[in-house]
Amino acid sequence: MSKKIYVPVKQVREFIDDQPEMVRIEYLNIVDQLEKDGRLVEPYGKKLKENLFEIRVRRGGNVRVFYFYFENDLIFGVHAFVKKSQQTPQQEIKKAEKTISLIRMDGYHE
């Protein structure tokens, strides 16, 4: 299996930059694992839908980063938020799906 390349969109980068240091460190460690292994297992990641997955940062709050697999070994981080309830809010999933469709239609550029 070839190494994957994780690319966070601007919203994810800015969200993570605003988090406490321990959240940023755990996030980066999980991303390293994702790039190396090409997938995550619980408790660090979870499949939500057919092609929508989440990174689960548990220190310092319930930070979630949605991602999806794109072509050429690319993985895009498409939406980040703090999960405040047991269920994953549908509006957060919709935001991620909107970004995914934009990337699929237009390619990636910021």
C-alpha positions in Angstrom: 0.0 0.0 0.0 1.4 3.4 -1.0 1.6 6.3 1.5 -1.4 8.6 1.4 -1.3 12.3 1.4 -3.7 14.2 3.7 -4.7 17.7 2.6 -6.9 19.8 4.9 -9.0 22.5 3.3 -8.8 26.0 4.7 -11.7 25.7 7.1 -10.0 22.6 8.7 -6.6 24.3 8.9 -8.0 27.4 10.5 -10.1 25.4 13.0 -7.2 23.3 14.1 -4.9 26.3 14.4 -7.5 27.8 16.9 -7.5 24.7 19.1 -5.4 24.2 22.3 -1.9 22.7 21.7 -2.8 19.2 23.0 -5.7 19.0 20.5 -3.3 20.1 17.6 -0.7 17.5 18.7 -3.2 14.7 18.9 -4.7 15.7 15.5 -1.3 15.7 13.8 -0.4 12.3 15.3 -3.7 10.9 14.0 -3.1 12.4 10.6 0.4 10.8 10.5 -1.2 7.5 11.2 -3.8 8.0 8.5 -1.1 8.9 5.9 1.1 5.9 6.9 -1.7 3.2 7.2 -4.2 4.7 4.7 -7.0 4.2 7.3 -7.9 4.8 10.9 -9.5 2.4 13.4 -11.6 3.4 16.5 -11.1 5.3 18.7 -9.1 7.5 16.3 -11.4 7.3 13.3 -14.7 6.1 12.2 -16.6 5.5 8.9 -19.8 7.6 8.8 -21.1 7.0 5.3 -20.0 5.4 2.1 -17.2 7.8 1.5 -17.2 10.0 4.6 -15.0 9.3 7.6 -14.1 11.2 10.7 -10.9 11.8 12.7 -11.7 11.7 16.4 -9.6 14.0 18.6 -10.7 13.2 22.1 -8.3 15.3 24.2 -9.5 18.7 25.1 -13.0 18.2 23.8 -14.6 16.2 21.1 -13.0 17.6 18.0 -14.1 15.9 14.8 -12.6 16.3 11.3 -14.4 14.8 8.4 -12.4 13.4 5.5 -12.8 11.5 2.3 -10.6 9.6 -0.1 -9.8 11.2 -3.4 -7.8 10.0 -6.4 -4.1 9.5 -6.6 -3.7 8.6 -2.9 -5.1 11.9 -1.7 -7.2 12.3 1.4 -9.0 15.6 2.0 -9.9 16.9 5.4 -13.1 18.7 4.5 -14.8 19.9 7.7 -13.9 20.3 11.4 -16.1 21.1 14.4 -16.5 20.4 18.1 -19.1 17.6 18.7 -21.4 18.6 21.5 -24.0 15.8 21.4 -24.1 12.0 21.2 -25.3 12.0 17.6 -23.3 13.6 14.8 -25.3 16.7 13.7 -26.7 16.3 10.2 -25.9 20.0 9.4 -22.2 19.2 10.0 -22.3 16.2 7.6 -24.0 18.4 5.0 -21.2 21.0 5.2 -18.7 18.2 4.6 -20.6 16.8 1.7 -20.9 20.2 0.1 -17.1 20.6 0.3 -16.6 17.1 -1.1 -18.8 17.9 -4.1 -17.0 21.1 -4.8 -13.6 19.3 -4.7 -15.0 16.6 -7.1 -16.4 19.1 -9.5 -13.6 21.7 -9.5 -10.6 19.8 -8.3 -8.7 21.3 -5.3 -7.5 24.8 -5.2 -7.5 27.5 -2.6 
